Amino acid sequence: DFSKAMSQAGSSQFQEVIRQELEYSMKVELDKILATAHSNEIEHTKKDLEGFKKLFHRFLQEKGPSVDWGKIQRPPEDSIQPYEKIKARGLPDNIASVLNKLVVVKLNGGLGTSMGCKGPKSLIGVRNENTFLDLTVQQIEHLNKSYNTDVPLVLMNSFNTDDDTKKILQKYSHSRVKIYTFNQSRYPRINKETLLPIAKDVSYSGENTECWYPPGHGDIYASFYNSGLLDNLIAEGKEYIFVSNIDNLGATVDLYILNHLMNPPNGKRCEFVMEVTNKTRADVKGGTLTQYENKLRLVEIAQVPKAHVDEFKSVSKFKIFNTNNLWIALSAIKRLQEKNAIDMEIIVNPKTLDGGLNVIQLETAVGAAIKSFENSLGINVPRSRFLPVKTTSDLLLVMSNLYSLNAGSLTMSEKREFPTVPLVKLGSSFTKVQDYLRRFESIPDMLELDHLTVSGDVTFGKNVSLKGTVIIIANHGDRIDIPAGALLENKIVSGNLRILDH
């Protein structure tokens, strides 16, 4: 049909003209912003805005879901190895020399806002007054002391967390861990309607905080490279980074995986290893590893065409999800970054600002780059390596006697008879950390708990013990005080129970 073909050609030409106009307008606005930079800000602001321009260009090119569902296949058997198989190889005598090739990188760009805290999330206390950052430093220090090694810690901060983090780092100056930081890029949020930046100048303090955002952890490759730190570490003889979210308390350095990377059984080194773990009903939204055009590829729920979302969520077809614990070869990052060859899908994250303005921020995810690396591998690890603390419900679990703390590492208590973690749902009265702490005089004994749901105005006295399934619901206007020393086993508590000091 000739006329249809002509009109399609016409409309794609028209779209191309619009794209070029949008890119031109964007360039003009970004140049105006850059012109407001002080001389000491120009260089890094320019790098940030150049990076954003590339991302914006790709955003304008993309249409619809980024994966063709028909091409998605289950990964071949050998491309996802069971952890047991890797552990069974044991460790070589020279494990110290292997450790000396490693750098631990923690993603430290996030704020504690979702848990009602100001400042970096990594500075929230999670166990015996220890913060996420304390536990991380303790773990690596323990490694360095035990094996007489020099494994450094690198923190990827964002402009939101950098100042507060640097202030706190002074307290580790005598610990046996070298700590380096670099900053994620700072990109401008754009108006959803006009697709132009809402920022008028480079400043990002006060009212202007809302004009900027850190563009997701996929930004690690460019900002690590641009900081100069990547080259310095390669020059020191480092070969691999182990990257994870700082709020994943299960992401400790695993010597078996490291040995598998450094001494592969087939003699061919992996450039990228992604730790995956089996999905449970709670993880249906997690990104999964698939085979796509003969490469391992991470597929996130946002990339799936609407008609296939239920299939994507099915636990039977896609059995695993990405823990975001990643092991990546430094030399490969350098090679790909210099060729501008790291390809990550764009995540369009819509936000509504306090004043009601709708903006979008363009982001990428670190794991999505797996398809750009050679010889990548998934390792199916035990669930214990995925212990993220996203909510106070998670915090209750890690503060409880379900876990014991040893040299910064949390392990499931041996007294727990079954290895699964209980399901905990605390209601909105517990969302903020300070409210949550106020409602527990001490953390209950949860060794035999399967499921806890708490809703409404509820407090817990000292030494409460929870077993089996416990549901506590205080209706609106009511309050329930669980008395000190109470044992609740397979109980539903509702109504009103107030205990007042006499």
Secondary structure in CASP SS format (residue, H / E / C, confidence):
PFRMAT SS
TARGET T0000
AUTHOR 0000-0000-0000
METHOD secondary structure of the structure
MODEL  1
D C 1.00
F H 1.00
S H 1.00
K H 1.00
A H 1.00
M H 1.00
S H 1.00
Q H 1.00
A H 1.00
G H 1.00
S H 1.00
S H 1.00
Q H 1.00
F H 1.00
Q H 1.00
E H 1.00
V H 1.00
I H 1.00
R H 1.00
Q H 1.00
E H 1.00
L H 1.00
E H 1.00
Y H 1.00
S H 1.00
M H 1.00
K H 1.00
V H 1.00
E H 1.00
L H 1.00
D H 1.00
K H 1.00
I H 1.00
L H 1.00
A H 1.00
T C 1.00
A C 1.00
H C 1.00
S C 1.00
N C 1.00
E C 1.00
I H 1.00
E H 1.00
H H 1.00
T H 1.00
K H 1.00
K H 1.00
D H 1.00
L H 1.00
E H 1.00
G H 1.00
F H 1.00
K H 1.00
K H 1.00
L H 1.00
F H 1.00
H H 1.00
R H 1.00
F H 1.00
L H 1.00
Q H 1.00
E C 1.00
K C 1.00
G C 1.00
P C 1.00
S C 1.00
V C 1.00
D C 1.00
W H 1.00
G H 1.00
K H 1.00
I C 1.00
Q E 1.00
R C 1.00
P C 1.00
P C 1.00
E H 1.00
D H 1.00
S H 1.00
I E 1.00
Q E 1.00
P E 1.00
Y H 1.00
E H 1.00
K H 1.00
I H 1.00
K H 1.00
A C 1.00
R C 1.00
G C 1.00
L C 1.00
P C 1.00
D C 1.00
N C 1.00
I H 1.00
A H 1.00
S H 1.00
V H 1.00
L H 1.00
N C 1.00
K C 1.00
L E 1.00
V E 1.00
V E 1.00
V E 1.00
K E 1.00
L E 1.00
N E 1.00
G C 1.00
G C 1.00
L E 1.00
G C 1.00
T H 1.00
S H 1.00
M H 1.00
G C 1.00
C C 1.00
K C 1.00
G C 1.00
P E 1.00
K H 1.00
S H 1.00
L H 1.00
I C 1.00
G E 1.00
V E 1.00
R E 1.00
N C 1.00
E C 1.00
N E 1.00
T E 1.00
F H 1.00
L H 1.00
D H 1.00
L H 1.00
T H 1.00
V H 1.00
Q H 1.00
Q H 1.00
I H 1.00
E H 1.00
H H 1.00
L H 1.00
N H 1.00
K H 1.00
S H 1.00
Y H 1.00
N C 1.00
T C 1.00
D C 1.00
V C 1.00
P C 1.00
L E 1.00
V E 1.00
L E 1.00
M E 1.00
N E 1.00
S C 1.00
F C 1.00
N C 1.00
T C 1.00
D H 1.00
D H 1.00
D H 1.00
T H 1.00
K H 1.00
K H 1.00
I H 1.00
L H 1.00
Q H 1.00
K H 1.00
Y H 1.00
S C 1.00
H C 1.00
S C 1.00
R C 1.00
V C 1.00
K C 1.00
I E 1.00
Y E 1.00
T E 1.00
F E 1.00
N E 1.00
Q C 1.00
S C 1.00
R C 1.00
Y E 1.00
P E 1.00
R C 1.00
I E 1.00
N E 1.00
K C 1.00
E C 1.00
T C 1.00
L C 1.00
L C 1.00
P E 1.00
I C 1.00
A C 1.00
K C 1.00
D C 1.00
V C 1.00
S C 1.00
Y C 1.00
S C 1.00
G H 1.00
E H 1.00
N H 1.00
T H 1.00
E H 1.00
C H 1.00
W E 1.00
Y E 1.00
P C 1.00
P C 1.00
G C 1.00
H H 1.00
G H 1.00
D H 1.00
I H 1.00
Y H 1.00
A H 1.00
S H 1.00
F H 1.00
Y H 1.00
N H 1.00
S C 1.00
G C 1.00
L H 1.00
L H 1.00
D H 1.00
N H 1.00
L H 1.00
I H 1.00
A H 1.00
E C 1.00
G C 1.00
K C 1.00
E C 1.00
Y E 1.00
I E 1.00
F E 1.00
V E 1.00
S E 1.00
N E 1.00
I C 1.00
D C 1.00
N E 1.00
L C 1.00
G C 1.00
A C 1.00
T C 1.00
V C 1.00
D C 1.00
L H 1.00
Y H 1.00
I H 1.00
L H 1.00
N H 1.00
H H 1.00
L H 1.00
M H 1.00
N C 1.00
P C 1.00
P C 1.00
N C 1.00
G C 1.00
K C 1.00
R C 1.00
C C 1.00
E C 1.00
F E 1.00
V E 1.00
M E 1.00
E E 1.00
V E 1.00
T E 1.00
N E 1.00
K C 1.00
T C 1.00
R H 1.00
A H 1.00
D H 1.00
V C 1.00
K C 1.00
G C 1.00
G C 1.00
T E 1.00
L E 1.00
T E 1.00
Q E 1.00
Y E 1.00
E C 1.00
N C 1.00
K E 1.00
L E 1.00
R E 1.00
L E 1.00
V E 1.00
E C 1.00
I H 1.00
A H 1.00
Q H 1.00
V C 1.00
P C 1.00
K H 1.00
A H 1.00
H H 1.00
V H 1.00
D H 1.00
E H 1.00
F H 1.00
K H 1.00
S C 1.00
V C 1.00
S C 1.00
K C 1.00
F C 1.00
K C 1.00
I E 1.00
F E 1.00
N E 1.00
T E 1.00
N E 1.00
N E 1.00
L E 1.00
W E 1.00
I E 1.00
A E 1.00
L H 1.00
S H 1.00
A H 1.00
I H 1.00
K H 1.00
R H 1.00
L H 1.00
Q H 1.00
E H 1.00
K C 1.00
N C 1.00
A C 1.00
I C 1.00
D C 1.00
M C 1.00
E C 1.00
I C 1.00
I E 1.00
V E 1.00
N E 1.00
P E 1.00
K E 1.00
T E 1.00
L C 1.00
D C 1.00
G C 1.00
G C 1.00
L C 1.00
N E 1.00
V E 1.00
I E 1.00
Q E 1.00
L E 1.00
E E 1.00
T C 1.00
A C 1.00
V H 1.00
G H 1.00
A H 1.00
A H 1.00
I H 1.00
K H 1.00
S H 1.00
F C 1.00
E C 1.00
N C 1.00
S C 1.00
L E 1.00
G E 1.00
I E 1.00
N E 1.00
V C 1.00
P C 1.00
R H 1.00
S H 1.00
R H 1.00
F C 1.00
L C 1.00
P E 1.00
V C 1.00
K C 1.00
T C 1.00
T H 1.00
S H 1.00
D H 1.00
L H 1.00
L H 1.00
L H 1.00
V H 1.00
M H 1.00
S C 1.00
N C 1.00
L C 1.00
Y E 1.00
S E 1.00
L E 1.00
N E 1.00
A C 1.00
G C 1.00
S E 1.00
L E 1.00
T E 1.00
M E 1.00
S C 1.00
E C 1.00
K C 1.00
R C 1.00
E C 1.00
F C 1.00
P C 1.00
T C 1.00
V C 1.00
P C 1.00
L E 1.00
V E 1.00
K E 1.00
L E 1.00
G C 1.00
S H 1.00
S H 1.00
F H 1.00
T C 1.00
K C 1.00
V H 1.00
Q H 1.00
D H 1.00
Y H 1.00
L H 1.00
R H 1.00
R H 1.00
F E 1.00
E C 1.00
S C 1.00
I C 1.00
P C 1.00
D E 1.00
M E 1.00
L E 1.00
E E 1.00
L E 1.00
D E 1.00
H E 1.00
L E 1.00
T E 1.00
V E 1.00
S E 1.00
G C 1.00
D E 1.00
V E 1.00
T E 1.00
F E 1.00
G C 1.00
K C 1.00
N C 1.00
V C 1.00
S E 1.00
L E 1.00
K E 1.00
G E 1.00
T E 1.00
V E 1.00
I E 1.00
I E 1.00
I E 1.00
A C 1.00
N C 1.00
H C 1.00
G C 1.00
D C 1.00
R E 1.00
I E 1.00
D E 1.00
I E 1.00
P C 1.00
A C 1.00
G C 1.00
A C 1.00
L E 1.00
L E 1.00
E E 1.00
N E 1.00
K E 1.00
I E 1.00
V E 1.00
S E 1.00
G C 1.00
N C 1.00
L E 1.00
R C 1.00
I C 1.00
L C 1.00
D C 1.00
H C 1.00
END
